[in-house]
Amino acid sequence: MILNKSMEIKGLESKTGTIETPNDNDSIDKPLKNSEKESQRVDINVLKSKLREKENIILKRNIITLIGCLSLIIVAGICVTYL
C-alpha cells in the first residue's frame, strides 16, 4: 500500500492507453511515370565542358594574380637594393 502510494506520487504508475495511427494509404497517389523528368536529361559531356570552362577561367585568374605578386616582389626587391 505504501509502495503503491509512493509510485503514484512520483508518476511511475502504469498508464494503459491505446495510440491509434491514421490510415492515410488511400490518399497518397504517385504517378508511375513522370514525363517531365524524361525530357530533362542532360548529357555528361556538356556538364564536363562547362566545368572545364569554369576551371580554365579560375586557372587564368590565379596565374595572373601570381604573376602580379611576383612582379611586385621583384620591383620591391630592385628598389630596396638601390636604396
mmCIF file of the N, C-alpha and C atoms, coordinates in Angstrom:
data_MODEL
# 
_entry.id   MODEL 
# 
loop_
_atom_site.group_PDB 
_atom_site.id 
_atom_site.type_symbol 
_atom_site.label_atom_id 
_atom_site.label_alt_id 
_atom_site.label_comp_id 
_atom_site.label_asym_id 
_atom_site.label_entity_id 
_atom_site.label_seq_id 
_atom_site.pdbx_PDB_ins_code 
_atom_site.Cartn_x 
_atom_site.Cartn_y 
_atom_site.Cartn_z 
_atom_site.occupancy 
_atom_site.B_iso_or_equiv 
_atom_site.pdbx_formal_charge 
_atom_site.auth_seq_id 
_atom_site.auth_comp_id 
_atom_site.auth_asym_id 
_atom_site.auth_atom_id 
_atom_site.pdbx_PDB_model_num 
ATOM 1   N N  . MET A 1 1  ? 0.823  -1.185 0.000   1.00 0.00 ? 1  MET A N  1 
ATOM 2   C CA . MET A 1 1  ? 0.000  0.000  0.000   1.00 0.00 ? 1  MET A CA 1 
ATOM 3   C C  . MET A 1 1  ? 0.872  1.255  0.000   1.00 0.00 ? 1  MET A C  1 
ATOM 4   N N  . ILE A 1 2  ? 1.883  1.290  0.823   1.00 0.00 ? 2  ILE A N  1 
ATOM 5   C CA . ILE A 1 2  ? 2.775  2.447  0.884   1.00 0.00 ? 2  ILE A CA 1 
ATOM 6   C C  . ILE A 1 2  ? 3.586  2.540  -0.408  1.00 0.00 ? 2  ILE A C  1 
ATOM 7   N N  . LEU A 1 3  ? 4.008  1.401  -0.935  1.00 0.00 ? 3  LEU A N  1 
ATOM 8   C CA . LEU A 1 3  ? 4.771  1.374  -2.179  1.00 0.00 ? 3  LEU A CA 1 
ATOM 9   C C  . LEU A 1 3  ? 3.938  1.883  -3.347  1.00 0.00 ? 3  LEU A C  1 
ATOM 10  N N  . ASN A 1 4  ? 2.682  1.488  -3.423  1.00 0.00 ? 4  ASN A N  1 
ATOM 11  C CA . ASN A 1 4  ? 1.804  1.965  -4.482  1.00 0.00 ? 4  ASN A CA 1 
ATOM 12  C C  . ASN A 1 4  ? 1.567  3.459  -4.368  1.00 0.00 ? 4  ASN A C  1 
ATOM 13  N N  . LYS A 1 5  ? 1.436  3.960  -3.145  1.00 0.00 ? 5  LYS A N  1 
ATOM 14  C CA . LYS A 1 5  ? 1.198  5.384  -2.924  1.00 0.00 ? 5  LYS A CA 1 
ATOM 15  C C  . LYS A 1 5  ? 2.414  6.200  -3.364  1.00 0.00 ? 5  LYS A C  1 
ATOM 16  N N  . SER A 1 6  ? 3.623  5.705  -3.050  1.00 0.00 ? 6  SER A N  1 
ATOM 17  C CA . SER A 1 6  ? 4.826  6.437  -3.442  1.00 0.00 ? 6  SER A CA 1 
ATOM 18  C C  . SER A 1 6  ? 5.008  6.414  -4.953  1.00 0.00 ? 6  SER A C  1 
ATOM 19  N N  . MET A 1 7  ? 4.603  5.333  -5.611  1.00 0.00 ? 7  MET A N  1 
ATOM 20  C CA . MET A 1 7  ? 4.718  5.266  -7.059  1.00 0.00 ? 7  MET A CA 1 
ATOM 21  C C  . MET A 1 7  ? 3.732  6.206  -7.724  1.00 0.00 ? 7  MET A C  1 
ATOM 22  N N  . GLU A 1 8  ? 2.558  6.366  -7.150  1.00 0.00 ? 8  GLU A N  1 
ATOM 23  C CA . GLU A 1 8  ? 1.584  7.290  -7.709  1.00 0.00 ? 8  GLU A CA 1 
ATOM 24  C C  . GLU A 1 8  ? 2.047  8.725  -7.561  1.00 0.00 ? 8  GLU A C  1 
ATOM 25  N N  . ILE A 1 9  ? 2.712  9.016  -6.491  1.00 0.00 ? 9  ILE A N  1 
ATOM 26  C CA . ILE A 1 9  ? 3.204  10.373 -6.254  1.00 0.00 ? 9  ILE A CA 1 
ATOM 27  C C  . ILE A 1 9  ? 4.297  10.715 -7.264  1.00 0.00 ? 9  ILE A C  1 
ATOM 28  N N  . LYS A 1 10 ? 5.189  9.784  -7.511  1.00 0.00 ? 10 LYS A N  1 
ATOM 29  C CA . LYS A 1 10 ? 6.293  10.035 -8.425  1.00 0.00 ? 10 LYS A CA 1 
ATOM 30  C C  . LYS A 1 10 ? 5.898  9.939  -9.886  1.00 0.00 ? 10 LYS A C  1 
ATOM 31  N N  . GLY A 1 11 ? 4.713  9.475  -10.180 1.00 0.00 ? 11 GLY A N  1 
ATOM 32  C CA . GLY A 1 11 ? 4.268  9.393  -11.548 1.00 0.00 ? 11 GLY A CA 1 
ATOM 33  C C  . GLY A 1 11 ? 4.731  8.145  -12.256 1.00 0.00 ? 11 GLY A C  1 
ATOM 34  N N  . LEU A 1 12 ? 5.027  7.098  -11.510 1.00 0.00 ? 12 LEU A N  1 
ATOM 35  C CA . LEU A 1 12 ? 5.528  5.874  -12.117 1.00 0.00 ? 12 LEU A CA 1 
ATOM 36  C C  . LEU A 1 12 ? 4.432  4.831  -12.294 1.00 0.00 ? 12 LEU A C  1 
ATOM 37  N N  . GLU A 1 13 ? 3.190  5.193  -12.039 1.00 0.00 ? 13 GLU A N  1 
ATOM 38  C CA . GLU A 1 13 ? 2.126  4.218  -12.195 1.00 0.00 ? 13 GLU A CA 1 
ATOM 39  C C  . GLU A 1 13 ? 1.987  3.880  -13.669 1.00 0.00 ? 13 GLU A C  1 
ATOM 40  N N  . SER A 1 14 ? 1.562  2.688  -13.929 1.00 0.00 ? 14 SER A N  1 
ATOM 41  C CA . SER A 1 14 ? 1.445  2.252  -15.315 1.00 0.00 ? 14 SER A CA 1 
ATOM 42  C C  . SER A 1 14 ? 0.148  2.793  -15.900 1.00 0.00 ? 14 SER A C  1 
ATOM 43  N N  . LYS A 1 15 ? 0.277  3.478  -16.954 1.00 0.00 ? 15 LYS A N  1 
ATOM 44  C CA . LYS A 1 15 ? -0.877 4.031  -17.641 1.00 0.00 ? 15 LYS A CA 1 
ATOM 45  C C  . LYS A 1 15 ? -1.077 3.242  -18.925 1.00 0.00 ? 15 LYS A C  1 
ATOM 46  N N  . THR A 1 16 ? -2.232 2.706  -19.052 1.00 0.00 ? 16 THR A N  1 
ATOM 47  C CA . THR A 1 16 ? -2.516 1.948  -20.263 1.00 0.00 ? 16 THR A CA 1 
ATOM 48  C C  . THR A 1 16 ? -3.360 2.809  -21.169 1.00 0.00 ? 16 THR A C  1 
ATOM 49  N N  . GLY A 1 17 ? -2.940 2.947  -22.367 1.00 0.00 ? 17 GLY A N  1 
ATOM 50  C CA . GLY A 1 17 ? -3.677 3.723  -23.346 1.00 0.00 ? 17 GLY A CA 1 
ATOM 51  C C  . GLY A 1 17 ? -3.387 3.196  -24.730 1.00 0.00 ? 17 GLY A C  1 
ATOM 52  N N  . THR A 1 18 ? -4.287 3.409  -25.612 1.00 0.00 ? 18 THR A N  1 
ATOM 53  C CA . THR A 1 18 ? -4.083 2.946  -26.969 1.00 0.00 ? 18 THR A CA 1 
ATOM 54  C C  . THR A 1 18 ? -3.800 4.146  -27.856 1.00 0.00 ? 18 THR A C  1 
ATOM 55  N N  . ILE A 1 19 ? -2.857 3.985  -28.711 1.00 0.00 ? 19 ILE A N  1 
ATOM 56  C CA . ILE A 1 19 ? -2.490 5.036  -29.655 1.00 0.00 ? 19 ILE A CA 1 
ATOM 57  C C  . ILE A 1 19 ? -2.899 4.556  -31.032 1.00 0.00 ? 19 ILE A C  1 
ATOM 58  N N  . GLU A 1 20 ? -3.757 5.312  -31.644 1.00 0.00 ? 20 GLU A N  1 
ATOM 59  C CA . GLU A 1 20 ? -4.231 4.938  -32.972 1.00 0.00 ? 20 GLU A CA 1 
ATOM 60  C C  . GLU A 1 20 ? -3.514 5.779  -34.021 1.00 0.00 ? 20 GLU A C  1 
ATOM 61  N N  . THR A 1 21 ? -3.074 5.125  -35.065 1.00 0.00 ? 21 THR A N  1 
ATOM 62  C CA . THR A 1 21 ? -2.440 5.839  -36.168 1.00 0.00 ? 21 THR A CA 1 
ATOM 63  C C  . THR A 1 21 ? -3.436 5.940  -37.308 1.00 0.00 ? 21 THR A C  1 
ATOM 64  N N  . PRO A 1 22 ? -3.473 7.079  -37.962 1.00 0.00 ? 22 PRO A N  1 
ATOM 65  C CA . PRO A 1 22 ? -4.418 7.226  -39.072 1.00 0.00 ? 22 PRO A CA 1 
ATOM 66  C C  . PRO A 1 22 ? -3.985 6.387  -40.262 1.00 0.00 ? 22 PRO A C  1 
ATOM 67  N N  . ASN A 1 23 ? -4.936 5.936  -41.007 1.00 0.00 ? 23 ASN A N  1 
ATOM 68  C CA . ASN A 1 23 ? -4.665 5.125  -42.187 1.00 0.00 ? 23 ASN A CA 1 
ATOM 69  C C  . ASN A 1 23 ? -4.829 6.023  -43.412 1.00 0.00 ? 23 ASN A C  1 
ATOM 70  N N  . ASP A 1 24 ? -3.720 6.586  -43.859 1.00 0.00 ? 24 ASP A N  1 
ATOM 71  C CA . ASP A 1 24 ? -3.744 7.522  -44.987 1.00 0.00 ? 24 ASP A CA 1 
ATOM 72  C C  . ASP A 1 24 ? -3.223 6.899  -46.269 1.00 0.00 ? 24 ASP A C  1 
ATOM 73  N N  . ASN A 1 25 ? -3.219 5.617  -46.380 1.00 0.00 ? 25 ASN A N  1 
ATOM 74  C CA . ASN A 1 25 ? -2.676 4.962  -47.568 1.00 0.00 ? 25 ASN A CA 1 
ATOM 75  C C  . ASN A 1 25 ? -3.496 5.256  -48.817 1.00 0.00 ? 25 ASN A C  1 
ATOM 76  N N  . ASP A 1 26 ? -4.777 5.516  -48.658 1.00 0.00 ? 26 ASP A N  1 
ATOM 77  C CA . ASP A 1 26 ? -5.629 5.745  -49.819 1.00 0.00 ? 26 ASP A CA 1 
ATOM 78  C C  . ASP A 1 26 ? -5.427 7.130  -50.429 1.00 0.00 ? 26 ASP A C  1 
ATOM 79  N N  . SER A 1 27 ? -4.986 8.095  -49.621 1.00 0.00 ? 27 SER A N  1 
ATOM 80  C CA . SER A 1 27 ? -4.902 9.463  -50.127 1.00 0.00 ? 27 SER A CA 1 
ATOM 81  C C  . SER A 1 27 ? -3.600 9.745  -50.873 1.00 0.00 ? 27 SER A C  1 
ATOM 82  N N  . ILE A 1 28 ? -2.642 8.846  -50.821 1.00 0.00 ? 28 ILE A N  1 
ATOM 83  C CA . ILE A 1 28 ? -1.361 9.064  -51.481 1.00 0.00 ? 28 ILE A CA 1 
ATOM 84  C C  . ILE A 1 28 ? -1.436 8.476  -52.887 1.00 0.00 ? 28 ILE A C  1 
ATOM 85  N N  . ASP A 1 29 ? -1.335 9.349  -53.881 1.00 0.00 ? 29 ASP A N  1 
ATOM 86  C CA . ASP A 1 29 ? -1.334 8.907  -55.274 1.00 0.00 ? 29 ASP A CA 1 
ATOM 87  C C  . ASP A 1 29 ? -0.009 9.296  -55.910 1.00 0.00 ? 29 ASP A C  1 
ATOM 88  N N  . LYS A 1 30 ? 0.745  8.321  -56.351 1.00 0.00 ? 30 LYS A N  1 
ATOM 89  C CA . LYS A 1 30 ? 2.017  8.589  -57.004 1.00 0.00 ? 30 LYS A CA 1 
ATOM 90  C C  . LYS A 1 30 ? 1.908  8.167  -58.462 1.00 0.00 ? 30 LYS A C  1 
ATOM 91  N N  . PRO A 1 31 ? 2.362  9.012  -59.353 1.00 0.00 ? 31 PRO A N  1 
ATOM 92  C CA . PRO A 1 31 ? 2.318  8.607  -60.763 1.00 0.00 ? 31 PRO A CA 1 
ATOM 93  C C  . PRO A 1 31 ? 3.380  7.550  -61.044 1.00 0.00 ? 31 PRO A C  1 
ATOM 94  N N  . LEU A 1 32 ? 3.063  6.675  -61.954 1.00 0.00 ? 32 LEU A N  1 
ATOM 95  C CA . LEU A 1 32 ? 4.011  5.623  -62.291 1.00 0.00 ? 32 LEU A CA 1 
ATOM 96  C C  . LEU A 1 32 ? 5.178  6.157  -63.114 1.00 0.00 ? 32 LEU A C  1 
ATOM 97  N N  . LYS A 1 33 ? 4.881  7.029  -64.053 1.00 0.00 ? 33 LYS A N  1 
ATOM 98  C CA . LYS A 1 33 ? 5.929  7.614  -64.877 1.00 0.00 ? 33 LYS A CA 1 
ATOM 99  C C  . LYS A 1 33 ? 5.727  9.114  -64.925 1.00 0.00 ? 33 LYS A C  1 
ATOM 100 N N  . ASN A 1 34 ? 6.817  9.822  -64.811 1.00 0.00 ? 34 ASN A N  1 
ATOM 101 C CA . ASN A 1 34 ? 6.757  11.274 -64.874 1.00 0.00 ? 34 ASN A CA 1 
ATOM 102 C C  . ASN A 1 34 ? 7.408  11.701 -66.187 1.00 0.00 ? 34 ASN A C  1 
ATOM 103 N N  . SER A 1 35 ? 6.618  12.214 -67.098 1.00 0.00 ? 35 SER A N  1 
ATOM 104 C CA . SER A 1 35 ? 7.132  12.542 -68.427 1.00 0.00 ? 35 SER A CA 1 
ATOM 105 C C  . SER A 1 35 ? 8.037  13.766 -68.408 1.00 0.00 ? 35 SER A C  1 
ATOM 106 N N  . GLU A 1 36 ? 7.895  14.624 -67.411 1.00 0.00 ? 36 GLU A N  1 
ATOM 107 C CA . GLU A 1 36 ? 8.744  15.823 -67.352 1.00 0.00 ? 36 GLU A CA 1 
ATOM 108 C C  . GLU A 1 36 ? 10.191 15.454 -67.052 1.00 0.00 ? 36 GLU A C  1 
ATOM 109 N N  . LYS A 1 37 ? 10.408 14.464 -66.216 1.00 0.00 ? 37 LYS A N  1 
ATOM 110 C CA . LYS A 1 37 ? 11.770 14.084 -65.865 1.00 0.00 ? 37 LYS A CA 1 
ATOM 111 C C  . LYS A 1 37 ? 12.494 13.444 -67.042 1.00 0.00 ? 37 LYS A C  1 
ATOM 112 N N  . GLU A 1 38 ? 11.786 12.741 -67.878 1.00 0.00 ? 38 GLU A N  1 
ATOM 113 C CA . GLU A 1 38 ? 12.424 12.092 -69.017 1.00 0.00 ? 38 GLU A CA 1 
ATOM 114 C C  . GLU A 1 38 ? 12.926 13.106 -70.041 1.00 0.00 ? 38 GLU A C  1 
ATOM 115 N N  . SER A 1 39 ? 12.239 14.233 -70.186 1.00 0.00 ? 39 SER A N  1 
ATOM 116 C CA . SER A 1 39 ? 12.639 15.211 -71.184 1.00 0.00 ? 39 SER A CA 1 
ATOM 117 C C  . SER A 1 39 ? 13.763 16.114 -70.706 1.00 0.00 ? 39 SER A C  1 
ATOM 118 N N  . GLN A 1 40 ? 14.114 16.056 -69.418 1.00 0.00 ? 40 GLN A N  1 
ATOM 119 C CA . GLN A 1 40 ? 15.130 16.952 -68.876 1.00 0.00 ? 40 GLN A CA 1 
ATOM 120 C C  . GLN A 1 40 ? 16.469 16.253 -68.684 1.00 0.00 ? 40 GLN A C  1 
ATOM 121 N N  . ARG A 1 41 ? 16.793 15.316 -69.504 1.00 0.00 ? 41 ARG A N  1 
ATOM 122 C CA . ARG A 1 41 ? 18.078 14.639 -69.393 1.00 0.00 ? 41 ARG A CA 1 
ATOM 123 C C  . ARG A 1 41 ? 19.198 15.547 -69.863 1.00 0.00 ? 41 ARG A C  1 
ATOM 124 N N  . VAL A 1 42 ? 20.345 15.409 -69.210 1.00 0.00 ? 42 VAL A N  1 
ATOM 125 C CA . VAL A 1 42 ? 21.497 16.240 -69.522 1.00 0.00 ? 42 VAL A CA 1 
ATOM 126 C C  . VAL A 1 42 ? 22.648 15.328 -69.911 1.00 0.00 ? 42 VAL A C  1 
ATOM 127 N N  . ASP A 1 43 ? 23.347 15.716 -70.954 1.00 0.00 ? 43 ASP A N  1 
ATOM 128 C CA . ASP A 1 43 ? 24.491 14.941 -71.412 1.00 0.00 ? 43 ASP A CA 1 
ATOM 129 C C  . ASP A 1 43 ? 25.676 15.207 -70.492 1.00 0.00 ? 43 ASP A C  1 
ATOM 130 N N  . ILE A 1 44 ? 26.370 14.169 -70.093 1.00 0.00 ? 44 ILE A N  1 
ATOM 131 C CA . ILE A 1 44 ? 27.501 14.306 -69.175 1.00 0.00 ? 44 ILE A CA 1 
ATOM 132 C C  . ILE A 1 44 ? 28.641 15.073 -69.820 1.00 0.00 ? 44 ILE A C  1 
ATOM 133 N N  . ASN A 1 45 ? 28.789 14.977 -71.136 1.00 0.00 ? 45 ASN A N  1 
ATOM 134 C CA . ASN A 1 45 ? 29.858 15.703 -71.818 1.00 0.00 ? 45 ASN A CA 1 
ATOM 135 C C  . ASN A 1 45 ? 29.628 17.207 -71.781 1.00 0.00 ? 45 ASN A C  1 
ATOM 136 N N  . VAL A 1 46 ? 28.369 17.620 -71.824 1.00 0.00 ? 46 VAL A N  1 
ATOM 137 C CA . VAL A 1 46 ? 28.050 19.049 -71.733 1.00 0.00 ? 46 VAL A CA 1 
ATOM 138 C C  . VAL A 1 46 ? 28.419 19.564 -70.354 1.00 0.00 ? 46 VAL A C  1 
ATOM 139 N N  . LEU A 1 47 ? 28.098 18.789 -69.329 1.00 0.00 ? 47 LEU A N  1 
ATOM 140 C CA . LEU A 1 47 ? 28.442 19.194 -67.969 1.00 0.00 ? 47 LEU A CA 1 
ATOM 141 C C  . LEU A 1 47 ? 29.956 19.267 -67.769 1.00 0.00 ? 47 LEU A C  1 
ATOM 142 N N  . LYS A 1 48 ? 30.677 18.307 -68.324 1.00 0.00 ? 48 LYS A N  1 
ATOM 143 C CA . LYS A 1 48 ? 32.138 18.310 -68.210 1.00 0.00 ? 48 LYS A CA 1 
ATOM 144 C C  . LYS A 1 48 ? 32.748 19.510 -68.918 1.00 0.00 ? 48 LYS A C  1 
ATOM 145 N N  . SER A 1 49 ? 32.228 19.868 -70.089 1.00 0.00 ? 49 SER A N  1 
ATOM 146 C CA . SER A 1 49 ? 32.787 21.003 -70.820 1.00 0.00 ? 49 SER A CA 1 
ATOM 147 C C  . SER A 1 49 ? 32.523 22.313 -70.080 1.00 0.00 ? 49 SER A C  1 
ATOM 148 N N  . LYS A 1 50 ? 31.341 22.448 -69.478 1.00 0.00 ? 50 LYS A N  1 
ATOM 149 C CA . LYS A 1 50 ? 31.063 23.652 -68.683 1.00 0.00 ? 50 LYS A CA 1 
ATOM 150 C C  . LYS A 1 50 ? 31.992 23.735 -67.481 1.00 0.00 ? 50 LYS A C  1 
ATOM 151 N N  . LEU A 1 51 ? 32.247 22.599 -66.846 1.00 0.00 ? 51 LEU A N  1 
ATOM 152 C CA . LEU A 1 51 ? 33.150 22.569 -65.704 1.00 0.00 ? 51 LEU A CA 1 
ATOM 153 C C  . LEU A 1 51 ? 34.567 22.931 -66.122 1.00 0.00 ? 51 LEU A C  1 
ATOM 154 N N  . ARG A 1 52 ? 35.013 22.416 -67.275 1.00 0.00 ? 52 ARG A N  1 
ATOM 155 C CA . ARG A 1 52 ? 36.355 22.746 -67.768 1.00 0.00 ? 52 ARG A CA 1 
ATOM 156 C C  . ARG A 1 52 ? 36.486 24.226 -68.073 1.00 0.00 ? 52 ARG A C  1 
ATOM 157 N N  . GLU A 1 53 ? 35.451 24.833 -68.645 1.00 0.00 ? 53 GLU A N  1 
ATOM 158 C CA . GLU A 1 53 ? 35.491 26.269 -68.944 1.00 0.00 ? 53 GLU A CA 1 
ATOM 159 C C  . GLU A 1 53 ? 35.622 27.081 -67.661 1.00 0.00 ? 53 GLU A C  1 
ATOM 160 N N  . LYS A 1 54 ? 34.863 26.725 -66.650 1.00 0.00 ? 54 LYS A N  1 
ATOM 161 C CA . LYS A 1 54 ? 34.956 27.447 -65.378 1.00 0.00 ? 54 LYS A CA 1 
ATOM 162 C C  . LYS A 1 54 ? 36.321 27.271 -64.740 1.00 0.00 ? 54 LYS A C  1 
ATOM 163 N N  . GLU A 1 55 ? 36.862 26.043 -64.805 1.00 0.00 ? 55 GLU A N  1 
ATOM 164 C CA . GLU A 1 55 ? 38.177 25.788 -64.232 1.00 0.00 ? 55 GLU A CA 1 
ATOM 165 C C  . GLU A 1 55 ? 39.257 26.546 -64.992 1.00 0.00 ? 55 GLU A C  1 
ATOM 166 N N  . ASN A 1 56 ? 39.131 26.658 -66.311 1.00 0.00 ? 56 ASN A N  1 
ATOM 167 C CA . ASN A 1 56 ? 40.112 27.414 -67.092 1.00 0.00 ? 56 ASN A CA 1 
ATOM 168 C C  . ASN A 1 56 ? 40.082 28.892 -66.728 1.00 0.00 ? 56 ASN A C  1 
ATOM 169 N N  . ILE A 1 57 ? 38.899 29.447 -66.508 1.00 0.00 ? 57 ILE A N  1 
ATOM 170 C CA . ILE A 1 57 ? 38.790 30.854 -66.114 1.00 0.00 ? 57 ILE A CA 1 
ATOM 171 C C  . ILE A 1 57 ? 39.450 31.074 -64.759 1.00 0.00 ? 57 ILE A C  1 
ATOM 172 N N  . ILE A 1 58 ? 39.201 30.157 -63.823 1.00 0.00 ? 58 ILE A N  1 
ATOM 173 C CA . ILE A 1 58 ? 39.802 30.280 -62.494 1.00 0.00 ? 58 ILE A CA 1 
ATOM 174 C C  . ILE A 1 58 ? 41.313 30.117 -62.566 1.00 0.00 ? 58 ILE A C  1 
ATOM 175 N N  . LEU A 1 59 ? 41.791 29.194 -63.406 1.00 0.00 ? 59 LEU A N  1 
ATOM 176 C CA . LEU A 1 59 ? 43.231 28.991 -63.564 1.00 0.00 ? 59 LEU A CA 1 
ATOM 177 C C  . LEU A 1 59 ? 43.907 30.234 -64.142 1.00 0.00 ? 59 LEU A C  1 
ATOM 178 N N  . LYS A 1 60 ? 43.285 30.837 -65.156 1.00 0.00 ? 60 LYS A N  1 
ATOM 179 C CA . LYS A 1 60 ? 43.853 32.060 -65.742 1.00 0.00 ? 60 LYS A CA 1 
ATOM 180 C C  . LYS A 1 60 ? 43.911 33.182 -64.717 1.00 0.00 ? 60 LYS A C  1 
ATOM 181 N N  . ARG A 1 61 ? 42.849 33.309 -63.917 1.00 0.00 ? 61 ARG A N  1 
ATOM 182 C CA . ARG A 1 61 ? 42.823 34.362 -62.891 1.00 0.00 ? 61 ARG A CA 1 
ATOM 183 C C  . ARG A 1 61 ? 43.919 34.122 -61.851 1.00 0.00 ? 61 ARG A C  1 
ATOM 184 N N  . ASN A 1 62 ? 44.142 32.867 -61.468 1.00 0.00 ? 62 ASN A N  1 
ATOM 185 C CA . ASN A 1 62 ? 45.185 32.545 -60.496 1.00 0.00 ? 62 ASN A CA 1 
ATOM 186 C C  . ASN A 1 62 ? 46.576 32.808 -61.059 1.00 0.00 ? 62 ASN A C  1 
ATOM 187 N N  . ILE A 1 63 ? 46.781 32.493 -62.334 1.00 0.00 ? 63 ILE A N  1 
ATOM 188 C CA . ILE A 1 63 ? 48.088 32.746 -62.955 1.00 0.00 ? 63 ILE A CA 1 
ATOM 189 C C  . ILE A 1 63 ? 48.363 34.242 -63.033 1.00 0.00 ? 63 ILE A C  1 
ATOM 190 N N  . ILE A 1 64 ? 47.359 35.028 -63.395 1.00 0.00 ? 64 ILE A N  1 
ATOM 191 C CA . ILE A 1 64 ? 47.536 36.479 -63.472 1.00 0.00 ? 64 ILE A CA 1 
ATOM 192 C C  . ILE A 1 64 ? 47.846 37.050 -62.094 1.00 0.00 ? 64 ILE A C  1 
ATOM 193 N N  . THR A 1 65 ? 47.166 36.557 -61.071 1.00 0.00 ? 65 THR A N  1 
ATOM 194 C CA . THR A 1 65 ? 47.426 37.023 -59.705 1.00 0.00 ? 65 THR A CA 1 
ATOM 195 C C  . THR A 1 65 ? 48.834 36.644 -59.270 1.00 0.00 ? 65 THR A C  1 
ATOM 196 N N  . LEU A 1 66 ? 49.280 35.444 -59.585 1.00 0.00 ? 66 LEU A N  1 
ATOM 197 C CA . LEU A 1 66 ? 50.626 35.007 -59.233 1.00 0.00 ? 66 LEU A CA 1 
ATOM 198 C C  . LEU A 1 66 ? 51.683 35.853 -59.929 1.00 0.00 ? 66 LEU A C  1 
ATOM 199 N N  . ILE A 1 67 ? 51.490 36.112 -61.218 1.00 0.00 ? 67 ILE A N  1 
ATOM 200 C CA . ILE A 1 67 ? 52.446 36.940 -61.965 1.00 0.00 ? 67 ILE A CA 1 
ATOM 201 C C  . ILE A 1 67 ? 52.481 38.351 -61.398 1.00 0.00 ? 67 ILE A C  1 
ATOM 202 N N  . GLY A 1 68 ? 51.334 38.888 -61.039 1.00 0.00 ? 68 GLY A N  1 
ATOM 203 C CA . GLY A 1 68 ? 51.289 40.231 -60.451 1.00 0.00 ? 68 GLY A CA 1 
ATOM 204 C C  . GLY A 1 68 ? 52.025 40.295 -59.120 1.00 0.00 ? 68 GLY A C  1 
ATOM 205 N N  . CYS A 1 69 ? 51.821 39.291 -58.282 1.00 0.00 ? 69 CYS A N  1 
ATOM 206 C CA . CYS A 1 69 ? 52.506 39.270 -56.987 1.00 0.00 ? 69 CYS A CA 1 
ATOM 207 C C  . CYS A 1 69 ? 54.011 39.110 -57.159 1.00 0.00 ? 69 CYS A C  1 
ATOM 208 N N  . LEU A 1 70 ? 54.425 38.226 -58.055 1.00 0.00 ? 70 LEU A N  1 
ATOM 209 C CA . LEU A 1 70 ? 55.856 38.036 -58.285 1.00 0.00 ? 70 LEU A CA 1 
ATOM 210 C C  . LEU A 1 70 ? 56.508 39.292 -58.847 1.00 0.00 ? 70 LEU A C  1 
ATOM 211 N N  . SER A 1 71 ? 55.842 39.947 -59.787 1.00 0.00 ? 71 SER A N  1 
ATOM 212 C CA . SER A 1 71 ? 56.417 41.175 -60.341 1.00 0.00 ? 71 SER A CA 1 
ATOM 213 C C  . SER A 1 71 ? 56.491 42.269 -59.280 1.00 0.00 ? 71 SER A C  1 
ATOM 214 N N  . LEU A 1 72 ? 55.512 42.344 -58.394 1.00 0.00 ? 72 LEU A N  1 
ATOM 215 C CA . LEU A 1 72 ? 55.550 43.328 -57.314 1.00 0.00 ? 72 LEU A CA 1 
ATOM 216 C C  . LEU A 1 72 ? 56.710 43.048 -56.363 1.00 0.00 ? 72 LEU A C  1 
ATOM 217 N N  . ILE A 1 73 ? 56.958 41.782 -56.070 1.00 0.00 ? 73 ILE A N  1 
ATOM 218 C CA . ILE A 1 73 ? 58.079 41.413 -55.197 1.00 0.00 ? 73 ILE A CA 1 
ATOM 219 C C  . ILE A 1 73 ? 59.405 41.734 -55.874 1.00 0.00 ? 73 ILE A C  1 
ATOM 220 N N  . ILE A 1 74 ? 59.508 41.470 -57.176 1.00 0.00 ? 74 ILE A N  1 
ATOM 221 C CA . ILE A 1 74 ? 60.764 41.773 -57.905 1.00 0.00 ? 74 ILE A CA 1 
ATOM 222 C C  . ILE A 1 74 ? 61.016 43.256 -57.941 1.00 0.00 ? 74 ILE A C  1 
ATOM 223 N N  . VAL A 1 75 ? 59.983 44.044 -58.240 1.00 0.00 ? 75 VAL A N  1 
ATOM 224 C CA . VAL A 1 75 ? 60.138 45.502 -58.285 1.00 0.00 ? 75 VAL A CA 1 
ATOM 225 C C  . VAL A 1 75 ? 60.523 46.029 -56.898 1.00 0.00 ? 75 VAL A C  1 
ATOM 226 N N  . ALA A 1 76 ? 59.879 45.506 -55.853 1.00 0.00 ? 76 ALA A N  1 
ATOM 227 C CA . ALA A 1 76 ? 60.209 45.955 -54.488 1.00 0.00 ? 76 ALA A CA 1 
ATOM 228 C C  . ALA A 1 76 ? 61.634 45.559 -54.131 1.00 0.00 ? 76 ALA A C  1 
ATOM 229 N N  . GLY A 1 77 ? 62.079 44.383 -54.571 1.00 0.00 ? 77 GLY A N  1 
ATOM 230 C CA . GLY A 1 77 ? 63.467 43.958 -54.297 1.00 0.00 ? 77 GLY A CA 1 
ATOM 231 C C  . GLY A 1 77 ? 64.471 44.815 -55.019 1.00 0.00 ? 77 GLY A C  1 
ATOM 232 N N  . ILE A 1 78 ? 64.161 45.208 -56.246 1.00 0.00 ? 78 ILE A N  1 
ATOM 233 C CA . ILE A 1 78 ? 65.071 46.085 -57.004 1.00 0.00 ? 78 ILE A CA 1 
ATOM 234 C C  . ILE A 1 78 ? 65.159 47.456 -56.344 1.00 0.00 ? 78 ILE A C  1 
ATOM 235 N N  . CYS A 1 79 ? 64.018 47.967 -55.921 1.00 0.00 ? 79 CYS A N  1 
ATOM 236 C CA . CYS A 1 79 ? 64.006 49.294 -55.264 1.00 0.00 ? 79 CYS A CA 1 
ATOM 237 C C  . CYS A 1 79 ? 64.767 49.265 -53.954 1.00 0.00 ? 79 CYS A C  1 
ATOM 238 N N  . VAL A 1 80 ? 64.687 48.191 -53.192 1.00 0.00 ? 80 VAL A N  1 
ATOM 239 C CA . VAL A 1 80 ? 65.380 48.103 -51.913 1.00 0.00 ? 80 VAL A CA 1 
ATOM 240 C C  . VAL A 1 80 ? 66.877 47.998 -52.116 1.00 0.00 ? 80 VAL A C  1 
ATOM 241 N N  . THR A 1 81 ? 67.337 47.322 -53.183 1.00 0.00 ? 81 THR A N  1 
ATOM 242 C CA . THR A 1 81 ? 68.787 47.161 -53.387 1.00 0.00 ? 81 THR A CA 1 
ATOM 243 C C  . THR A 1 81 ? 69.448 48.465 -53.793 1.00 0.00 ? 81 THR A C  1 
ATOM 244 N N  . TYR A 1 82 ? 68.737 49.375 -54.441 1.00 0.00 ? 82 TYR A N  1 
ATOM 245 C CA . TYR A 1 82 ? 69.320 50.639 -54.860 1.00 0.00 ? 82 TYR A CA 1 
ATOM 246 C C  . TYR A 1 82 ? 69.227 51.718 -53.809 1.00 0.00 ? 82 TYR A C  1 
ATOM 247 N N  . LEU A 1 83 ? 68.562 51.436 -52.710 1.00 0.00 ? 83 LEU A N  1 
ATOM 248 C CA . LEU A 1 83 ? 68.478 52.460 -51.644 1.00 0.00 ? 83 LEU A CA 1 
ATOM 249 C C  . LEU A 1 83 ? 69.609 52.376 -50.709 1.00 0.00 ? 83 LEU A C  1 
# 
